[in-house]
């Protein structure tokens, strides 16, 4: 059974996509300084998922260009929406193989993140990714408001139906 936190990550992913409905490529690439554009944020989220669930967890880097273009602190860019969404979809599909079978035991084991020097758990990284999605979803909605968009999705959508609270199964 999929871990409840993984279900929450998948819900956050679906909310990101819901928040992009009706967005044009030009709008997704528009920057309102000092924020990055929406399309950069999508690449940044793909970078984080690849880093945690592919590179750190499995020693695989599917899209090395994400490290160069979208890592934390990298310069702003304005990638085409369709291209970066395709990259995000490929990365999240690849990460799902690991996320589908992760256990509470694995999520609670501590390790030191290579190149980061901090001791953490995959559970903490999972919380970090979920929260990171919500941060950028909010930022994207702010950008859309600055673009003059109205009737934007309501915050958190149908969480009670799509990703309600579920306790962890005991292993």
Buried (B, 14 or more C-beta within 10 A) or exposed (E): EBBBBBBBBBBBBBBBEBBBEEBEBEBBBBBEEEBBBBBBBBBBBBBBBBBBBBBBBEEEEBBEEBBEBBEEEBEEBBBEBEEBBEBBBBBBEBBBEBBEEBBBEBBEEEEEEEEEEEEBBBBBBBBEBBEBBBEBBEBBBEBBEEBEEEEBBEEBBEBEEEBEEEEEEEE
